[in-house]
Amino acid sequence: MGFFVKEYVEGCHTNQDGENIFSVIAPLLKNGQTVTLSFKDIYSVSYSFLNSALVPLLDDISFDNLKKLLKIVDSNKFINQLIISRLNQEAAEIN
């Protein structure tokens, strides 16, 4: 199932923005469904956004499984690096 971030939030800066995205994708991912998240027309994200949108997924989904189920598309190098960095950091703390 695919989602355009811009359809749910104006930007990816606040915890509330992240919670909006989390509420849409978490139930699907927890059920083992693949989710494609498009960052088309989004040029930056904040740690607050990531901490609310993606990091809580690791409470219920292993990092390896999350990497298989969650596909990030239409993003730039900056967004990709922040997502990878933040999830790697959190996964290391869990283990």
N, CA, C and O atoms as a GROMACS GRO file, in nm:
protein
  380
    1MET      N    1   0.085  -0.117   0.000
    1MET     CA    2   0.000   0.000   0.000
    1MET      C    3   0.091   0.124   0.000
    1MET      O    4   0.191   0.128   0.072
    2GLY      N    5   0.056   0.222  -0.079
    2GLY     CA    6   0.138   0.341  -0.090
    2GLY      C    7   0.071   0.466  -0.036
    2GLY      O    8  -0.050   0.483  -0.046
    3PHE      N    9   0.153   0.552   0.022
    3PHE     CA   10   0.103   0.676   0.081
    3PHE      C   11   0.195   0.792   0.043
    3PHE      O   12   0.317   0.780   0.047
    4PHE      N   13   0.134   0.904   0.005
    4PHE     CA   14   0.208   1.028  -0.017
    4PHE      C   15   0.204   1.107   0.114
    4PHE      O   16   0.096   1.143   0.161
    5VAL      N   17   0.318   1.133   0.171
    5VAL     CA   18   0.327   1.204   0.299
    5VAL      C   19   0.249   1.336   0.292
    5VAL      O   20   0.180   1.373   0.387
    6LYS      N   21   0.261   1.406   0.180
    6LYS     CA   22   0.197   1.538   0.164
    6LYS      C   23   0.045   1.532   0.174
    6LYS      O   24  -0.020   1.633   0.200
    7GLU      N   25  -0.013   1.415   0.155
    7GLU     CA   26  -0.158   1.402   0.167
    7GLU      C   27  -0.203   1.402   0.314
    7GLU      O   28  -0.321   1.420   0.343
    8TYR      N   29  -0.107   1.382   0.406
    8TYR     CA   30  -0.140   1.371   0.548
    8TYR      C   31  -0.083   1.484   0.633
    8TYR      O   32  -0.137   1.515   0.739
    9VAL      N   33   0.024   1.545   0.586
    9VAL     CA   34   0.087   1.654   0.661
    9VAL      C   35   0.138   1.759   0.564
    9VAL      O   36   0.169   1.729   0.448
   10GLU      N   37   0.148   1.883   0.611
   10GLU     CA   38   0.204   1.990   0.527
   10GLU      C   39   0.356   1.981   0.522
   10GLU      O   40   0.418   2.014   0.421
   11GLY      N   41   0.416   1.936   0.632
   11GLY     CA   42   0.560   1.922   0.641
   11GLY      C   43   0.595   1.809   0.735
   11GLY      O   44   0.508   1.747   0.795
   12CYS      N   45   0.721   1.783   0.746
   12CYS     CA   46   0.769   1.674   0.831
   12CYS      C   47   0.861   1.731   0.939
   12CYS      O   48   0.980   1.700   0.944
   13HIS      N   49   0.802   1.815   1.025
   13HIS     CA   50   0.886   1.887   1.121
   13HIS      C   51   0.848   1.863   1.266
   13HIS      O   52   0.936   1.867   1.353
   14THR      N   53   0.723   1.839   1.294
   14THR     CA   54   0.680   1.830   1.433
   14THR      C   55   0.645   1.686   1.473
   14THR      O   56   0.629   1.598   1.389
   15ASN      N   57   0.635   1.668   1.604
   15ASN     CA   58   0.590   1.538   1.654
   15ASN      C   59   0.450   1.507   1.604
   15ASN      O   60   0.420   1.392   1.571
   16GLN      N   61   0.364   1.609   1.597
   16GLN     CA   62   0.228   1.587   1.548
   16GLN      C   63   0.228   1.540   1.404
   16GLN      O   64   0.150   1.452   1.367
   17ASP      N   65   0.314   1.598   1.321
   17ASP     CA   66   0.328   1.551   1.183
   17ASP      C   67   0.363   1.403   1.181
   17ASP      O   68   0.305   1.324   1.107
   18GLY      N   69   0.460   1.367   1.265
   18GLY     CA   70   0.503   1.227   1.272
   18GLY      C   71   0.394   1.136   1.324
   18GLY      O   72   0.377   1.025   1.273
   19GLU      N   73   0.320   1.180   1.422
   19GLU     CA   74   0.211   1.098   1.477
   19GLU      C   75   0.102   1.075   1.372
   19GLU      O   76   0.042   0.967   1.367
   20ASN      N   77   0.078   1.174   1.288
   20ASN     CA   78  -0.020   1.158   1.180
   20ASN      C   79   0.022   1.047   1.083
   20ASN      O   80  -0.060   0.964   1.043
   21ILE      N   81   0.149   1.046   1.047
   21ILE     CA   82   0.200   0.943   0.956
   21ILE      C   83   0.201   0.807   1.026
   21ILE      O   84   0.160   0.706   0.967
   22PHE      N   85   0.246   0.804   1.150
   22PHE     CA   86   0.250   0.678   1.225
   22PHE      C   87   0.112   0.614   1.232
   22PHE      O   88   0.098   0.493   1.214
   23SER      N   89   0.011   0.694   1.259
   23SER     CA   90  -0.124   0.639   1.274
   23SER      C   91  -0.175   0.575   1.145
   23SER      O   92  -0.261   0.486   1.149
   24VAL      N   93  -0.124   0.619   1.032
   24VAL     CA   94  -0.166   0.564   0.903
   24VAL      C   95  -0.090   0.436   0.870
   24VAL      O   96  -0.149   0.338   0.824
   25ILE      N   97   0.041   0.435   0.893
   25ILE     CA   98   0.123   0.322   0.847
   25ILE      C   99   0.141   0.212   0.950
   25ILE      O  100   0.158   0.096   0.913
   26ALA      N  101   0.138   0.244   1.078
   26ALA     CA  102   0.167   0.145   1.182
   26ALA      C  103   0.076   0.023   1.177
   26ALA      O  104   0.126  -0.089   1.183
   27PRO      N  105  -0.056   0.039   1.168
   27PRO     CA  106  -0.142  -0.081   1.167
   27PRO      C  107  -0.111  -0.177   1.052
   27PRO      O  108  -0.116  -0.299   1.068
   28LEU      N  109  -0.079  -0.121   0.938
   28LEU     CA  110  -0.048  -0.204   0.821
   28LEU      C  111   0.084  -0.279   0.841
   28LEU      O  112   0.093  -0.399   0.816
   29LEU      N  113   0.185  -0.206   0.885
   29LEU     CA  114   0.316  -0.268   0.907
   29LEU      C  115   0.310  -0.375   1.016
   29LEU      O  116   0.371  -0.481   1.003
   30LYS      N  117   0.237  -0.347   1.122
   30LYS     CA  118   0.223  -0.444   1.231
   30LYS      C  119   0.155  -0.572   1.183
   30LYS      O  120   0.177  -0.679   1.241
   31ASN      N  121   0.073  -0.562   1.079
   31ASN     CA  122   0.006  -0.679   1.022
   31ASN      C  123   0.089  -0.745   0.912
   31ASN      O  124   0.043  -0.837   0.844
   32GLY      N  125   0.213  -0.697   0.895
   32GLY     CA  126   0.304  -0.758   0.798
   32GLY      C  127   0.286  -0.712   0.655
   32GLY      O  128   0.341  -0.772   0.563
   33GLN      N  129   0.211  -0.605   0.636
   33GLN     CA  130   0.191  -0.553   0.501
   33GLN      C  131   0.305  -0.459   0.463
   33GLN      O  132   0.358  -0.387   0.547
   34THR      N  133   0.341  -0.462   0.337
   34THR     CA  134   0.442  -0.371   0.286
   34THR      C  135   0.379  -0.233   0.265
   34THR      O  136   0.269  -0.220   0.212
   35VAL      N  137   0.451  -0.131   0.309
   35VAL     CA  138   0.405   0.007   0.296
   35VAL      C  139   0.510   0.087   0.219
   35VAL      O  140   0.628   0.081   0.252
   36THR      N  141   0.465   0.160   0.119
   36THR     CA  142   0.552   0.251   0.046
   36THR      C  143   0.516   0.393   0.088
   36THR      O  144   0.400   0.434   0.078
   37LEU      N  145   0.616   0.466   0.135
   37LEU     CA  146   0.596   0.601   0.184
   37LEU      C  147   0.668   0.697   0.090
   37LEU      O  148   0.791   0.696   0.082
   38SER      N  149   0.592   0.780   0.019
   38SER     CA  150   0.649   0.874  -0.077
   38SER      C  151   0.671   1.010  -0.012
   38SER      O  152   0.580   1.068   0.048
   39PHE      N  153   0.792   1.060  -0.026
   39PHE     CA  154   0.827   1.192   0.024
   39PHE      C  155   0.832   1.294  -0.090
   39PHE      O  156   0.906   1.392  -0.084
   40LYS      N  157   0.752   1.270  -0.193
   40LYS     CA  158   0.746   1.363  -0.306
   40LYS      C  159   0.709   1.503  -0.256
   40LYS      O  160   0.614   1.519  -0.179
   41ASP      N  161   0.785   1.601  -0.299
   41ASP     CA  162   0.766   1.743  -0.262
   41ASP      C  163   0.796   1.771  -0.114
   41ASP      O  164   0.757   1.876  -0.063
   42ILE      N  165   0.863   1.681  -0.047
   42ILE     CA  166   0.915   1.704   0.089
   42ILE      C  167   1.066   1.712   0.075
   42ILE      O  168   1.128   1.624   0.015
   43TYR      N  169   1.126   1.816   0.131
   43TYR     CA  170   1.268   1.837   0.110
   43TYR      C  171   1.352   1.819   0.236
   43TYR      O  172   1.475   1.812   0.229
   44SER      N  173   1.285   1.812   0.351
   44SER     CA  174   1.359   1.789   0.475
   44SER      C  175   1.265   1.727   0.578
   44SER      O  176   1.143   1.741   0.570
   45VAL      N  177   1.324   1.660   0.674
   45VAL     CA  178   1.250   1.605   0.787
   45VAL      C  179   1.328   1.640   0.913
   45VAL      O  180   1.448   1.666   0.908
   46SER      N  181   1.260   1.640   1.025
   46SER     CA  182   1.327   1.668   1.152
   46SER      C  183   1.333   1.540   1.235
   46SER      O  184   1.262   1.443   1.209
   47TYR      N  185   1.420   1.542   1.336
   47TYR     CA  186   1.426   1.429   1.429
   47TYR      C  187   1.294   1.415   1.503
   47TYR      O  188   1.253   1.302   1.533
   48SER      N  189   1.228   1.524   1.534
   48SER     CA  190   1.098   1.517   1.601
   48SER      C  191   0.999   1.437   1.516
   48SER      O  192   0.927   1.352   1.568
   49PHE      N  193   0.996   1.466   1.388
   49PHE     CA  194   0.909   1.391   1.297
   49PHE      C  195   0.945   1.243   1.297
   49PHE      O  196   0.857   1.158   1.313
   50LEU      N  197   1.072   1.212   1.280
   50LEU     CA  198   1.115   1.072   1.275
   50LEU      C  199   1.089   1.000   1.407
   50LEU      O  200   1.051   0.883   1.409
   51ASN      N  201   1.110   1.072   1.517
   51ASN     CA  202   1.088   1.011   1.649
   51ASN      C  203   0.942   0.973   1.672
   51ASN      O  204   0.913   0.884   1.752
   52SER      N  205   0.852   1.039   1.603
   52SER     CA  206   0.709   1.009   1.618
   52SER      C  207   0.654   0.923   1.505
   52SER      O  208   0.561   0.846   1.526
   53ALA      N  209   0.711   0.935   1.386
   53ALA     CA  210   0.658   0.862   1.270
   53ALA      C  211   0.715   0.722   1.256
   53ALA      O  212   0.642   0.627   1.227
   54LEU      N  213   0.846   0.707   1.276
   54LEU     CA  214   0.911   0.580   1.245
   54LEU      C  215   0.970   0.507   1.365
   54LEU      O  216   0.958   0.385   1.374
   55VAL      N  217   1.032   0.579   1.456
   55VAL     CA  218   1.099   0.513   1.568
   55VAL      C  219   1.003   0.426   1.650
   55VAL      O  220   1.043   0.316   1.689
   56PRO      N  221   0.880   0.469   1.679
   56PRO     CA  222   0.790   0.383   1.757
   56PRO      C  223   0.756   0.250   1.690
   56PRO      O  224   0.712   0.156   1.756
   57LEU      N  225   0.775   0.242   1.558
   57LEU     CA  226   0.750   0.116   1.490
   57LEU      C  227   0.839   0.005   1.543
   57LEU      O  228   0.801  -0.112   1.540
   58LEU      N  229   0.957   0.041   1.592
   58LEU     CA  230   1.052  -0.058   1.643
   58LEU      C  231   1.006  -0.122   1.773
   58LEU      O  232   1.064  -0.221   1.818
   59ASP      N  233   0.903  -0.066   1.835
   59ASP     CA  234   0.847  -0.129   1.955
   59ASP      C  235   0.778  -0.261   1.921
   59ASP      O  236   0.771  -0.351   2.005
   60ASP      N  237   0.726  -0.271   1.799
   60ASP     CA  238   0.648  -0.389   1.759
   60ASP      C  239   0.705  -0.466   1.641
   60ASP      O  240   0.665  -0.579   1.614
   61ILE      N  241   0.799  -0.405   1.570
   61ILE     CA  242   0.854  -0.465   1.449
   61ILE      C  243   1.006  -0.464   1.460
   61ILE      O  244   1.065  -0.362   1.494
   62SER      N  245   1.070  -0.577   1.433
   62SER     CA  246   1.216  -0.580   1.437
   62SER      C  247   1.272  -0.488   1.328
   62SER      O  248   1.207  -0.463   1.227
   63PHE      N  249   1.391  -0.440   1.352
   63PHE     CA  250   1.455  -0.350   1.257
   63PHE      C  251   1.471  -0.418   1.121
   63PHE      O  252   1.445  -0.356   1.018
   64ASP      N  253   1.514  -0.545   1.121
   64ASP     CA  254   1.530  -0.617   0.995
   64ASP      C  255   1.397  -0.631   0.921
   64ASP      O  256   1.392  -0.616   0.799
   65ASN      N  257   1.291  -0.660   0.994
   65ASN     CA  258   1.161  -0.673   0.931
   65ASN      C  259   1.110  -0.538   0.880
   65ASN      O  260   1.050  -0.530   0.773
   66LEU      N  261   1.135  -0.432   0.957
   66LEU     CA  262   1.094  -0.299   0.915
   66LEU      C  263   1.162  -0.261   0.783
   66LEU      O  264   1.100  -0.201   0.696
   67LYS      N  265   1.289  -0.296   0.770
   67LYS     CA  266   1.361  -0.265   0.646
   67LYS      C  267   1.300  -0.337   0.527
   67LYS      O  268   1.306  -0.288   0.414
   68LYS      N  269   1.242  -0.454   0.550
   68LYS     CA  270   1.177  -0.529   0.442
   68LYS      C  271   1.039  -0.473   0.408
   68LYS      O  272   0.999  -0.472   0.292
   69LEU      N  273   0.967  -0.428   0.510
   69LEU     CA  274   0.828  -0.388   0.492
   69LEU      C  275   0.808  -0.242   0.452
   69LEU      O  276   0.712  -0.210   0.381
   70LEU      N  277   0.897  -0.154   0.496
   70LEU     CA  278   0.879  -0.010   0.472
   70LEU      C  279   0.969   0.035   0.358
   70LEU      O  280   1.091   0.026   0.367
   71LYS      N  281   0.908   0.083   0.253
   71LYS     CA  282   0.981   0.133   0.136
   71LYS      C  283   0.968   0.285   0.132
   71LYS      O  284   0.857   0.339   0.131
   72ILE      N  285   1.080   0.353   0.129
   72ILE     CA  286   1.084   0.499   0.119
   72ILE      C  287   1.115   0.534  -0.026
   72ILE      O  288   1.215   0.489  -0.082
   73VAL      N  289   1.030   0.615  -0.087
   73VAL     CA  290   1.050   0.655  -0.227
   73VAL      C  291   1.036   0.806  -0.241
   73VAL      O  292   0.984   0.874  -0.152
   74ASP      N  293   1.082   0.856  -0.353
   74ASP     CA  294   1.072   0.999  -0.386
   74ASP      C  295   1.133   1.088  -0.279
   74ASP      O  296   1.083   1.198  -0.252
   75SER      N  297   1.240   1.041  -0.219
   75SER     CA  298   1.307   1.122  -0.116
   75SER      C  299   1.444   1.163  -0.166
   75SER      O  300   1.492   1.115  -0.269
   76ASN      N  301   1.506   1.253  -0.092
   76ASN     CA  302   1.640   1.298  -0.130
   76ASN      C  303   1.744   1.236  -0.037
   76ASN      O  304   1.711   1.168   0.060
   77LYS      N  305   1.868   1.262  -0.068
   77LYS     CA  306   1.979   1.204   0.009
   77LYS      C  307   1.972   1.246   0.156
   77LYS      O  308   1.998   1.164   0.244
   78PHE      N  309   1.938   1.370   0.183
   78PHE     CA  310   1.928   1.420   0.320
   78PHE      C  311   1.825   1.342   0.400
   78PHE      O  312   1.852   1.298   0.512
   79ILE      N  313   1.707   1.324   0.342
   79ILE     CA  314   1.601   1.250   0.411
   79ILE      C  315   1.643   1.105   0.432
   79ILE      O  316   1.626   1.051   0.541
   80ASN      N  317   1.696   1.044   0.330
   80ASN     CA  318   1.740   0.904   0.342
   80ASN      C  319   1.843   0.887   0.453
   80ASN      O  320   1.834   0.794   0.533
   81GLN      N  321   1.941   0.976   0.457
   81GLN     CA  322   2.046   0.966   0.558
   81GLN      C  323   1.990   0.984   0.699
   81GLN      O  324   2.030   0.912   0.790
   82LEU      N  325   1.899   1.078   0.718
   82LEU     CA  326   1.841   1.098   0.850
   82LEU      C  327   1.758   0.978   0.895
   82LEU      O  328   1.766   0.937   1.010
   83ILE      N  329   1.680   0.923   0.804
   83ILE     CA  330   1.598   0.806   0.839
   83ILE      C  331   1.688   0.689   0.877
   83ILE      O  332   1.667   0.626   0.981
   84ILE      N  333   1.786   0.661   0.795
   84ILE     CA  334   1.877   0.549   0.823
   84ILE      C  335   1.952   0.571   0.953
   84ILE      O  336   1.962   0.480   1.036
   85SER      N  337   2.004   0.690   0.972
   85SER     CA  338   2.080   0.723   1.092
   85SER      C  339   1.995   0.707   1.218
   85SER      O  340   2.037   0.645   1.315
   86ARG      N  341   1.876   0.763   1.215
   86ARG     CA  342   1.790   0.761   1.334
   86ARG      C  343   1.742   0.620   1.366
   86ARG      O  344   1.741   0.581   1.483
   87LEU      N  345   1.704   0.543   1.267
   87LEU     CA  346   1.658   0.406   1.292
   87LEU      C  347   1.774   0.315   1.335
   87LEU      O  348   1.756   0.230   1.422
   88ASN      N  349   1.892   0.333   1.274
   88ASN     CA  350   2.009   0.256   1.317
   88ASN      C  351   2.043   0.285   1.462
   88ASN      O  352   2.072   0.194   1.540
   89GLN      N  353   2.039   0.413   1.498
   89GLN     CA  354   2.069   0.453   1.636
   89GLN      C  355   1.970   0.389   1.733
   89GLN      O  356   2.012   0.335   1.836
   90GLU      N  357   1.844   0.395   1.703
   90GLU     CA  358   1.742   0.339   1.793
   90GLU      C  359   1.753   0.187   1.800
   90GLU      O  360   1.741   0.129   1.908
   91ALA      N  361   1.776   0.123   1.686
   91ALA     CA  362   1.788  -0.023   1.685
   91ALA      C  363   1.908  -0.068   1.768
   91ALA      O  364   1.901  -0.170   1.836
   92ALA      N  365   2.017   0.008   1.762
   92ALA     CA  366   2.136  -0.026   1.842
   92ALA      C  367   2.107  -0.014   1.992
   92ALA      O  368   2.159  -0.091   2.072
   93GLU      N  369   2.025   0.083   2.030
   93GLU     CA  370   1.990   0.101   2.170
   93GLU      C  371   1.898  -0.009   2.220
   93GLU      O  372   1.903  -0.047   2.337
   94ILE      N  373   1.813  -0.061   2.131
   94ILE     CA  374   1.722  -0.170   2.169
   94ILE      C  375   1.801  -0.298   2.192
   94ILE      O  376   1.772  -0.372   2.286
   95ASN      N  377   1.900  -0.323   2.108
   95ASN     CA  378   1.978  -0.445   2.119
   95ASN      C  379   2.083  -0.425   2.221
   95ASN      O  380   2.162  -0.516   2.247
   0.00000   0.00000   0.00000
